[in-house]
Amino acid sequence: MYGIITRHQSDIIIVLSGTGYTDGVKTRLQEFHDIDKFKIHLLSLSDFFNETDRFQLAVEDLPPLRDLRFERYL
């Protein structure tokens, strides 16, 4: 995951898992010296469907969405 984050120069990362994450995932991410510069949200399907506090925090970090149906293309 760290390789993808750095390769794409991501600022905000939201990862969705069907059943959640083990403590090992969080521990492994902390092994990278600069991991704290990224906003990482590890969500489960339960977080998504129940719109938990964890889900709400992830949504707050996203930029506002635009309705692209009315955008003009050049």
PDB file of N, CA, C and O in Angstrom:
ATOM      1  N   MET A   1       0.832  -1.183   0.000  1.00  0.00           N
ATOM      2  CA  MET A   1       0.000   0.000   0.000  1.00  0.00           C
ATOM      3  C   MET A   1       0.881   1.253   0.000  1.00  0.00           C
ATOM      4  O   MET A   1       0.591   2.216  -0.710  1.00  0.00           O
ATOM      5  N   TYR A   2       1.951   1.242   0.791  1.00  0.00           N
ATOM      6  CA  TYR A   2       2.819   2.411   0.880  1.00  0.00           C
ATOM      7  C   TYR A   2       3.393   2.771  -0.495  1.00  0.00           C
ATOM      8  O   TYR A   2       3.485   3.948  -0.843  1.00  0.00           O
ATOM      9  N   GLY A   3       3.771   1.771  -1.261  1.00  0.00           N
ATOM     10  CA  GLY A   3       4.311   2.016  -2.591  1.00  0.00           C
ATOM     11  C   GLY A   3       3.309   2.730  -3.491  1.00  0.00           C
ATOM     12  O   GLY A   3       3.675   3.648  -4.224  1.00  0.00           O
ATOM     13  N   ILE A   4       2.075   2.321  -3.439  1.00  0.00           N
ATOM     14  CA  ILE A   4       1.030   2.955  -4.250  1.00  0.00           C
ATOM     15  C   ILE A   4       0.803   4.390  -3.792  1.00  0.00           C
ATOM     16  O   ILE A   4       0.654   5.296  -4.612  1.00  0.00           O
ATOM     17  N   ILE A   5       0.778   4.591  -2.482  1.00  0.00           N
ATOM     18  CA  ILE A   5       0.567   5.935  -1.928  1.00  0.00           C
ATOM     19  C   ILE A   5       1.651   6.884  -2.407  1.00  0.00           C
ATOM     20  O   ILE A   5       1.353   7.986  -2.867  1.00  0.00           O
ATOM     21  N   THR A   6       2.902   6.468  -2.304  1.00  0.00           N
ATOM     22  CA  THR A   6       4.003   7.357  -2.679  1.00  0.00           C
ATOM     23  C   THR A   6       4.128   7.497  -4.194  1.00  0.00           C
ATOM     24  O   THR A   6       4.458   8.576  -4.687  1.00  0.00           O
ATOM     25  N   ARG A   7       3.873   6.436  -4.926  1.00  0.00           N
ATOM     26  CA  ARG A   7       3.970   6.496  -6.391  1.00  0.00           C
ATOM     27  C   ARG A   7       2.966   7.491  -6.967  1.00  0.00           C
ATOM     28  O   ARG A   7       3.280   8.225  -7.905  1.00  0.00           O
ATOM     29  N   HIS A   8       1.775   7.512  -6.410  1.00  0.00           N
ATOM     30  CA  HIS A   8       0.728   8.397  -6.920  1.00  0.00           C
ATOM     31  C   HIS A   8       0.704   9.743  -6.205  1.00  0.00           C
ATOM     32  O   HIS A   8      -0.148  10.583  -6.493  1.00  0.00           O
ATOM     33  N   GLN A   9       1.626   9.952  -5.280  1.00  0.00           N
ATOM     34  CA  GLN A   9       1.738  11.201  -4.527  1.00  0.00           C
ATOM     35  C   GLN A   9       0.384  11.589  -3.920  1.00  0.00           C
ATOM     36  O   GLN A   9      -0.074  12.724  -4.052  1.00  0.00           O
ATOM     37  N   SER A  10      -0.224  10.635  -3.268  1.00  0.00           N
ATOM     38  CA  SER A  10      -1.534  10.837  -2.658  1.00  0.00           C
ATOM     39  C   SER A  10      -1.421  11.670  -1.390  1.00  0.00           C
ATOM     40  O   SER A  10      -0.416  11.609  -0.682  1.00  0.00           O
ATOM     41  N   ASP A  11      -2.449  12.439  -1.113  1.00  0.00           N
ATOM     42  CA  ASP A  11      -2.537  13.175   0.145  1.00  0.00           C
ATOM     43  C   ASP A  11      -3.509  12.490   1.091  1.00  0.00           C
ATOM     44  O   ASP A  11      -3.269  12.388   2.294  1.00  0.00           O
ATOM     45  N   ILE A  12      -4.607  12.027   0.522  1.00  0.00           N
ATOM     46  CA  ILE A  12      -5.666  11.381   1.295  1.00  0.00           C
ATOM     47  C   ILE A  12      -5.861   9.985   0.729  1.00  0.00           C
ATOM     48  O   ILE A  12      -5.996   9.802  -0.481  1.00  0.00           O
ATOM     49  N   ILE A  13      -5.874   9.008   1.621  1.00  0.00           N
ATOM     50  CA  ILE A  13      -6.025   7.620   1.208  1.00  0.00           C
ATOM     51  C   ILE A  13      -7.218   7.031   1.954  1.00  0.00           C
ATOM     52  O   ILE A  13      -7.286   7.081   3.182  1.00  0.00           O
ATOM     53  N   ILE A  14      -8.146   6.478   1.198  1.00  0.00           N
ATOM     54  CA  ILE A  14      -9.287   5.786   1.791  1.00  0.00           C
ATOM     55  C   ILE A  14      -9.275   4.366   1.239  1.00  0.00           C
ATOM     56  O   ILE A  14      -9.377   4.149   0.032  1.00  0.00           O
ATOM     57  N   VAL A  15      -9.148   3.407   2.149  1.00  0.00           N
ATOM     58  CA  VAL A  15      -9.093   2.003   1.757  1.00  0.00           C
ATOM     59  C   VAL A  15     -10.319   1.317   2.344  1.00  0.00           C
ATOM     60  O   VAL A  15     -10.617   1.457   3.530  1.00  0.00           O
ATOM     61  N   LEU A  16     -11.023   0.578   1.500  1.00  0.00           N
ATOM     62  CA  LEU A  16     -12.242  -0.106   1.922  1.00  0.00           C
ATOM     63  C   LEU A  16     -12.000  -1.613   1.956  1.00  0.00           C
ATOM     64  O   LEU A  16     -11.549  -2.204   0.975  1.00  0.00           O
ATOM     65  N   SER A  17     -12.303  -2.220   3.091  1.00  0.00           N
ATOM     66  CA  SER A  17     -12.147  -3.659   3.274  1.00  0.00           C
ATOM     67  C   SER A  17     -13.512  -4.277   3.581  1.00  0.00           C
ATOM     68  O   SER A  17     -14.363  -3.648   4.211  1.00  0.00           O
ATOM     69  N   GLY A  18     -13.701  -5.483   3.139  1.00  0.00           N
ATOM     70  CA  GLY A  18     -14.967  -6.155   3.404  1.00  0.00           C
ATOM     71  C   GLY A  18     -15.203  -6.425   4.879  1.00  0.00           C
ATOM     72  O   GLY A  18     -16.321  -6.266   5.370  1.00  0.00           O
ATOM     73  N   THR A  19     -14.161  -6.832   5.589  1.00  0.00           N
ATOM     74  CA  THR A  19     -14.348  -7.250   6.979  1.00  0.00           C
ATOM     75  C   THR A  19     -13.555  -6.439   7.990  1.00  0.00           C
ATOM     76  O   THR A  19     -13.711  -6.659   9.191  1.00  0.00           O
ATOM     77  N   GLY A  20     -12.724  -5.528   7.564  1.00  0.00           N
ATOM     78  CA  GLY A  20     -11.924  -4.738   8.500  1.00  0.00           C
ATOM     79  C   GLY A  20     -10.452  -5.079   8.373  1.00  0.00           C
ATOM     80  O   GLY A  20     -10.045  -5.773   7.442  1.00  0.00           O
ATOM     81  N   TYR A  21      -9.663  -4.591   9.304  1.00  0.00           N
ATOM     82  CA  TYR A  21      -8.214  -4.709   9.238  1.00  0.00           C
ATOM     83  C   TYR A  21      -7.670  -5.298  10.528  1.00  0.00           C
ATOM     84  O   TYR A  21      -8.233  -5.090  11.603  1.00  0.00           O
ATOM     85  N   THR A  22      -6.587  -6.024  10.416  1.00  0.00           N
ATOM     86  CA  THR A  22      -5.908  -6.537  11.598  1.00  0.00           C
ATOM     87  C   THR A  22      -5.025  -5.430  12.167  1.00  0.00           C
ATOM     88  O   THR A  22      -4.724  -4.453  11.481  1.00  0.00           O
ATOM     89  N   ASP A  23      -4.617  -5.588  13.408  1.00  0.00           N
ATOM     90  CA  ASP A  23      -3.680  -4.637  14.001  1.00  0.00           C
ATOM     91  C   ASP A  23      -2.359  -4.636  13.243  1.00  0.00           C
ATOM     92  O   ASP A  23      -1.638  -3.638  13.248  1.00  0.00           O
ATOM     93  N   GLY A  24      -2.043  -5.745  12.596  1.00  0.00           N
ATOM     94  CA  GLY A  24      -0.807  -5.849  11.826  1.00  0.00           C
ATOM     95  C   GLY A  24      -0.741  -4.859  10.680  1.00  0.00           C
ATOM     96  O   GLY A  24       0.338  -4.366  10.352  1.00  0.00           O
ATOM     97  N   VAL A  25      -1.872  -4.562  10.070  1.00  0.00           N
ATOM     98  CA  VAL A  25      -1.900  -3.596   8.966  1.00  0.00           C
ATOM     99  C   VAL A  25      -1.499  -2.221   9.483  1.00  0.00           C
ATOM    100  O   VAL A  25      -0.659  -1.550   8.883  1.00  0.00           O
ATOM    101  N   LYS A  26      -2.089  -1.807  10.581  1.00  0.00           N
ATOM    102  CA  LYS A  26      -1.782  -0.505  11.158  1.00  0.00           C
ATOM    103  C   LYS A  26      -0.335  -0.451  11.636  1.00  0.00           C
ATOM    104  O   LYS A  26       0.343   0.561  11.452  1.00  0.00           O
ATOM    105  N   THR A  27       0.136  -1.521  12.241  1.00  0.00           N
ATOM    106  CA  THR A  27       1.521  -1.582  12.710  1.00  0.00           C
ATOM    107  C   THR A  27       2.484  -1.497  11.536  1.00  0.00           C
ATOM    108  O   THR A  27       3.486  -0.785  11.600  1.00  0.00           O
ATOM    109  N   ARG A  28       2.186  -2.213  10.478  1.00  0.00           N
ATOM    110  CA  ARG A  28       3.057  -2.209   9.284  1.00  0.00           C
ATOM    111  C   ARG A  28       3.132  -0.820   8.676  1.00  0.00           C
ATOM    112  O   ARG A  28       4.214  -0.387   8.278  1.00  0.00           O
ATOM    113  N   LEU A  29       2.019  -0.113   8.594  1.00  0.00           N
ATOM    114  CA  LEU A  29       2.039   1.241   8.041  1.00  0.00           C
ATOM    115  C   LEU A  29       2.917   2.168   8.876  1.00  0.00           C
ATOM    116  O   LEU A  29       3.582   3.044   8.323  1.00  0.00           O
ATOM    117  N   GLN A  30       2.930   1.995  10.174  1.00  0.00           N
ATOM    118  CA  GLN A  30       3.720   2.856  11.054  1.00  0.00           C
ATOM    119  C   GLN A  30       5.222   2.626  10.910  1.00  0.00           C
ATOM    120  O   GLN A  30       6.014   3.411  11.432  1.00  0.00           O
ATOM    121  N   GLU A  31       5.627   1.569  10.213  1.00  0.00           N
ATOM    122  CA  GLU A  31       7.044   1.297  10.010  1.00  0.00           C
ATOM    123  C   GLU A  31       7.692   2.258   9.011  1.00  0.00           C
ATOM    124  O   GLU A  31       8.919   2.340   8.944  1.00  0.00           O
ATOM    125  N   PHE A  32       6.893   2.976   8.245  1.00  0.00           N
ATOM    126  CA  PHE A  32       7.422   3.907   7.254  1.00  0.00           C
ATOM    127  C   PHE A  32       7.618   5.273   7.899  1.00  0.00           C
ATOM    128  O   PHE A  32       6.704   5.811   8.523  1.00  0.00           O
ATOM    129  N   HIS A  33       8.808   5.827   7.745  1.00  0.00           N
ATOM    130  CA  HIS A  33       9.198   7.043   8.477  1.00  0.00           C
ATOM    131  C   HIS A  33       8.326   8.263   8.184  1.00  0.00           C
ATOM    132  O   HIS A  33       8.175   9.125   9.051  1.00  0.00           O
ATOM    133  N   ASP A  34       7.757   8.356   7.003  1.00  0.00           N
ATOM    134  CA  ASP A  34       6.990   9.553   6.643  1.00  0.00           C
ATOM    135  C   ASP A  34       5.491   9.297   6.495  1.00  0.00           C
ATOM    136  O   ASP A  34       4.784  10.088   5.870  1.00  0.00           O
ATOM    137  N   ILE A  35       5.012   8.207   7.063  1.00  0.00           N
ATOM    138  CA  ILE A  35       3.598   7.834   6.902  1.00  0.00           C
ATOM    139  C   ILE A  35       2.663   8.876   7.499  1.00  0.00           C
ATOM    140  O   ILE A  35       1.519   8.998   7.060  1.00  0.00           O
ATOM    141  N   ASP A  36       3.128   9.630   8.493  1.00  0.00           N
ATOM    142  CA  ASP A  36       2.264  10.618   9.148  1.00  0.00           C
ATOM    143  C   ASP A  36       1.913  11.803   8.261  1.00  0.00           C
ATOM    144  O   ASP A  36       1.010  12.570   8.597  1.00  0.00           O
ATOM    145  N   LYS A  37       2.598  11.970   7.145  1.00  0.00           N
ATOM    146  CA  LYS A  37       2.261  13.091   6.262  1.00  0.00           C
ATOM    147  C   LYS A  37       1.032  12.792   5.392  1.00  0.00           C
ATOM    148  O   LYS A  37       0.523  13.674   4.701  1.00  0.00           O
ATOM    149  N   PHE A  38       0.567  11.545   5.437  1.00  0.00           N
ATOM    150  CA  PHE A  38      -0.613  11.140   4.665  1.00  0.00           C
ATOM    151  C   PHE A  38      -1.818  11.009   5.585  1.00  0.00           C
ATOM    152  O   PHE A  38      -1.685  10.597   6.737  1.00  0.00           O
ATOM    153  N   LYS A  39      -2.989  11.360   5.074  1.00  0.00           N
ATOM    154  CA  LYS A  39      -4.247  11.103   5.784  1.00  0.00           C
ATOM    155  C   LYS A  39      -4.744   9.757   5.285  1.00  0.00           C
ATOM    156  O   LYS A  39      -5.121   9.620   4.122  1.00  0.00           O
ATOM    157  N   ILE A  40      -4.745   8.766   6.162  1.00  0.00           N
ATOM    158  CA  ILE A  40      -5.141   7.413   5.775  1.00  0.00           C
ATOM    159  C   ILE A  40      -6.382   7.015   6.562  1.00  0.00           C
ATOM    160  O   ILE A  40      -6.413   7.095   7.790  1.00  0.00           O
ATOM    161  N   HIS A  41      -7.404   6.584   5.830  1.00  0.00           N
ATOM    162  CA  HIS A  41      -8.643   6.107   6.437  1.00  0.00           C
ATOM    163  C   HIS A  41      -8.825   4.648   6.038  1.00  0.00           C
ATOM    164  O   HIS A  41      -8.969   4.332   4.857  1.00  0.00           O
ATOM    165  N   LEU A  42      -8.818   3.773   7.020  1.00  0.00           N
ATOM    166  CA  LEU A  42      -9.048   2.348   6.788  1.00  0.00           C
ATOM    167  C   LEU A  42     -10.490   2.043   7.178  1.00  0.00           C
ATOM    168  O   LEU A  42     -10.825   1.983   8.361  1.00  0.00           O
ATOM    169  N   LEU A  43     -11.333   1.854   6.177  1.00  0.00           N
ATOM    170  CA  LEU A  43     -12.766   1.647   6.402  1.00  0.00           C
ATOM    171  C   LEU A  43     -13.174   0.219   6.063  1.00  0.00           C
ATOM    172  O   LEU A  43     -12.571  -0.434   5.212  1.00  0.00           O
ATOM    173  N   SER A  44     -14.197  -0.240   6.740  1.00  0.00           N
ATOM    174  CA  SER A  44     -14.802  -1.537   6.417  1.00  0.00           C
ATOM    175  C   SER A  44     -16.148  -1.275   5.731  1.00  0.00           C
ATOM    176  O   SER A  44     -16.650  -0.151   5.724  1.00  0.00           O
ATOM    177  N   LEU A  45     -16.702  -2.313   5.169  1.00  0.00           N
ATOM    178  CA  LEU A  45     -18.035  -2.169   4.573  1.00  0.00           C
ATOM    179  C   LEU A  45     -19.054  -1.747   5.625  1.00  0.00           C
ATOM    180  O   LEU A  45     -19.978  -0.989   5.328  1.00  0.00           O
ATOM    181  N   SER A  46     -18.891  -2.229   6.839  1.00  0.00           N
ATOM    182  CA  SER A  46     -19.782  -1.835   7.925  1.00  0.00           C
ATOM    183  C   SER A  46     -19.702  -0.323   8.167  1.00  0.00           C
ATOM    184  O   SER A  46     -20.728   0.326   8.367  1.00  0.00           O
ATOM    185  N   ASP A  47     -18.485   0.239   8.148  1.00  0.00           N
ATOM    186  CA  ASP A  47     -18.334   1.690   8.289  1.00  0.00           C
ATOM    187  C   ASP A  47     -19.093   2.413   7.179  1.00  0.00           C
ATOM    188  O   ASP A  47     -19.787   3.401   7.420  1.00  0.00           O
ATOM    189  N   PHE A  48     -18.945   1.905   5.971  1.00  0.00           N
ATOM    190  CA  PHE A  48     -19.575   2.533   4.812  1.00  0.00           C
ATOM    191  C   PHE A  48     -21.100   2.485   4.898  1.00  0.00           C
ATOM    192  O   PHE A  48     -21.763   3.515   4.775  1.00  0.00           O
ATOM    193  N   PHE A  49     -21.652   1.301   5.106  1.00  0.00           N
ATOM    194  CA  PHE A  49     -23.102   1.153   5.091  1.00  0.00           C
ATOM    195  C   PHE A  49     -23.778   1.787   6.308  1.00  0.00           C
ATOM    196  O   PHE A  49     -24.916   2.248   6.211  1.00  0.00           O
ATOM    197  N   ASN A  50     -23.095   1.815   7.441  1.00  0.00           N
ATOM    198  CA  ASN A  50     -23.664   2.403   8.654  1.00  0.00           C
ATOM    199  C   ASN A  50     -23.265   3.860   8.861  1.00  0.00           C
ATOM    200  O   ASN A  50     -23.670   4.496   9.834  1.00  0.00           O
ATOM    201  N   GLU A  51     -22.470   4.375   7.939  1.00  0.00           N
ATOM    202  CA  GLU A  51     -21.999   5.761   8.007  1.00  0.00           C
ATOM    203  C   GLU A  51     -21.506   6.096   9.414  1.00  0.00           C
ATOM    204  O   GLU A  51     -21.970   7.045  10.046  1.00  0.00           O
ATOM    205  N   THR A  52     -20.553   5.292   9.883  1.00  0.00           N
ATOM    206  CA  THR A  52     -19.996   5.434  11.222  1.00  0.00           C
ATOM    207  C   THR A  52     -19.188   6.727  11.353  1.00  0.00           C
ATOM    208  O   THR A  52     -18.968   7.444  10.377  1.00  0.00           O
ATOM    209  N   ASP A  53     -18.755   7.002  12.574  1.00  0.00           N
ATOM    210  CA  ASP A  53     -17.898   8.166  12.801  1.00  0.00           C
ATOM    211  C   ASP A  53     -16.629   8.074  11.962  1.00  0.00           C
ATOM    212  O   ASP A  53     -16.161   9.075  11.419  1.00  0.00           O
ATOM    213  N   ARG A  54     -16.085   6.887  11.860  1.00  0.00           N
ATOM    214  CA  ARG A  54     -14.883   6.677  11.037  1.00  0.00           C
ATOM    215  C   ARG A  54     -15.162   7.047   9.577  1.00  0.00           C
ATOM    216  O   ARG A  54     -14.331   7.678   8.924  1.00  0.00           O
ATOM    217  N   PHE A  55     -16.313   6.660   9.079  1.00  0.00           N
ATOM    218  CA  PHE A  55     -16.719   7.002   7.714  1.00  0.00           C
ATOM    219  C   PHE A  55     -16.886   8.514   7.572  1.00  0.00           C
ATOM    220  O   PHE A  55     -16.423   9.097   6.591  1.00  0.00           O
ATOM    221  N   GLN A  56     -17.531   9.144   8.527  1.00  0.00           N
ATOM    222  CA  GLN A  56     -17.759  10.589   8.479  1.00  0.00           C
ATOM    223  C   GLN A  56     -16.443  11.366   8.465  1.00  0.00           C
ATOM    224  O   GLN A  56     -16.325  12.372   7.766  1.00  0.00           O
ATOM    225  N   LEU A  57     -15.456  10.907   9.232  1.00  0.00           N
ATOM    226  CA  LEU A  57     -14.144  11.565   9.228  1.00  0.00           C
ATOM    227  C   LEU A  57     -13.489  11.471   7.853  1.00  0.00           C
ATOM    228  O   LEU A  57     -12.848  12.418   7.397  1.00  0.00           O
ATOM    229  N   ALA A  58     -13.651  10.332   7.200  1.00  0.00           N
ATOM    230  CA  ALA A  58     -13.091  10.168   5.854  1.00  0.00           C
ATOM    231  C   ALA A  58     -13.780  11.102   4.872  1.00  0.00           C
ATOM    232  O   ALA A  58     -13.118  11.730   4.046  1.00  0.00           O
ATOM    233  N   VAL A  59     -15.091  11.198   4.952  1.00  0.00           N
ATOM    234  CA  VAL A  59     -15.849  12.075   4.055  1.00  0.00           C
ATOM    235  C   VAL A  59     -15.427  13.530   4.234  1.00  0.00           C
ATOM    236  O   VAL A  59     -15.323  14.269   3.255  1.00  0.00           O
ATOM    237  N   GLU A  60     -15.185  13.944   5.472  1.00  0.00           N
ATOM    238  CA  GLU A  60     -14.771  15.320   5.737  1.00  0.00           C
ATOM    239  C   GLU A  60     -13.439  15.663   5.082  1.00  0.00           C
ATOM    240  O   GLU A  60     -13.191  16.827   4.766  1.00  0.00           O
ATOM    241  N   ASP A  61     -12.586  14.677   4.873  1.00  0.00           N
ATOM    242  CA  ASP A  61     -11.292  14.916   4.249  1.00  0.00           C
ATOM    243  C   ASP A  61     -11.354  14.981   2.726  1.00  0.00           C
ATOM    244  O   ASP A  61     -10.394  15.405   2.083  1.00  0.00           O
ATOM    245  N   LEU A  62     -12.465  14.566   2.154  1.00  0.00           N
ATOM    246  CA  LEU A  62     -12.592  14.597   0.694  1.00  0.00           C
ATOM    247  C   LEU A  62     -12.912  16.001   0.193  1.00  0.00           C
ATOM    248  O   LEU A  62     -13.610  16.755   0.870  1.00  0.00           O
ATOM    249  N   PRO A  63     -12.407  16.359  -0.987  1.00  0.00           N
ATOM    250  CA  PRO A  63     -12.790  17.652  -1.559  1.00  0.00           C
ATOM    251  C   PRO A  63     -14.261  17.624  -1.961  1.00  0.00           C
ATOM    252  O   PRO A  63     -14.820  16.552  -2.191  1.00  0.00           O
ATOM    253  N   PRO A  64     -14.888  18.790  -2.047  1.00  0.00           N
ATOM    254  CA  PRO A  64     -16.298  18.811  -2.463  1.00  0.00           C
ATOM    255  C   PRO A  64     -16.452  18.253  -3.877  1.00  0.00           C
ATOM    256  O   PRO A  64     -15.583  18.435  -4.730  1.00  0.00           O
ATOM    257  N   LEU A  65     -17.554  17.583  -4.105  1.00  0.00           N
ATOM    258  CA  LEU A  65     -17.841  17.024  -5.421  1.00  0.00           C
ATOM    259  C   LEU A  65     -18.565  18.049  -6.281  1.00  0.00           C
ATOM    260  O   LEU A  65     -19.319  18.879  -5.773  1.00  0.00           O
ATOM    261  N   ARG A  66     -18.332  17.986  -7.577  1.00  0.00           N
ATOM    262  CA  ARG A  66     -19.030  18.859  -8.518  1.00  0.00           C
ATOM    263  C   ARG A  66     -19.936  18.014  -9.399  1.00  0.00           C
ATOM    264  O   ARG A  66     -19.644  16.850  -9.673  1.00  0.00           O
ATOM    265  N   ASP A  67     -21.020  18.600  -9.831  1.00  0.00           N
ATOM    266  CA  ASP A  67     -21.913  17.918 -10.758  1.00  0.00           C
ATOM    267  C   ASP A  67     -21.350  18.114 -12.162  1.00  0.00           C
ATOM    268  O   ASP A  67     -21.488  19.193 -12.739  1.00  0.00           O
ATOM    269  N   LEU A  68     -20.731  17.103 -12.703  1.00  0.00           N
ATOM    270  CA  LEU A  68     -20.043  17.206 -13.993  1.00  0.00           C
ATOM    271  C   LEU A  68     -20.987  17.197 -15.196  1.00  0.00           C
ATOM    272  O   LEU A  68     -20.550  17.393 -16.330  1.00  0.00           O
ATOM    273  N   ARG A  69     -22.266  16.972 -14.953  1.00  0.00           N
ATOM    274  CA  ARG A  69     -23.200  16.974 -16.079  1.00  0.00           C
ATOM    275  C   ARG A  69     -23.281  18.342 -16.741  1.00  0.00           C
ATOM    276  O   ARG A  69     -23.626  18.449 -17.918  1.00  0.00           O
ATOM    277  N   PHE A  70     -22.968  19.366 -15.999  1.00  0.00           N
ATOM    278  CA  PHE A  70     -23.112  20.722 -16.524  1.00  0.00           C
ATOM    279  C   PHE A  70     -21.775  21.372 -16.873  1.00  0.00           C
ATOM    280  O   PHE A  70     -21.724  22.561 -17.187  1.00  0.00           O
ATOM    281  N   GLU A  71     -20.703  20.601 -16.820  1.00  0.00           N
ATOM    282  CA  GLU A  71     -19.379  21.124 -17.180  1.00  0.00           C
ATOM    283  C   GLU A  71     -19.262  21.202 -18.686  1.00  0.00           C
ATOM    284  O   GLU A  71     -19.764  20.338 -19.406  1.00  0.00           O
ATOM    285  N   ARG A  72     -18.604  22.233 -19.151  1.00  0.00           N
ATOM    286  CA  ARG A  72     -18.352  22.358 -20.593  1.00  0.00           C
ATOM    287  C   ARG A  72     -16.971  21.816 -20.888  1.00  0.00           C
ATOM    288  O   ARG A  72     -16.007  22.122 -20.186  1.00  0.00           O
ATOM    289  N   TYR A  73     -16.883  21.025 -21.910  1.00  0.00           N
ATOM    290  CA  TYR A  73     -15.593  20.448 -22.312  1.00  0.00           C
ATOM    291  C   TYR A  73     -15.090  21.176 -23.533  1.00  0.00           C
ATOM    292  O   TYR A  73     -15.855  21.516 -24.435  1.00  0.00           O
ATOM    293  N   LEU A  74     -13.813  21.408 -23.549  1.00  0.00           N
ATOM    294  CA  LEU A  74     -13.192  22.096 -24.687  1.00  0.00           C
ATOM    295  C   LEU A  74     -12.728  21.124 -25.715  1.00  0.00           C
ATOM    296  O   LEU A  74     -12.181  21.525 -26.742  1.00  0.00           O
TER     297      LEU A  74
END
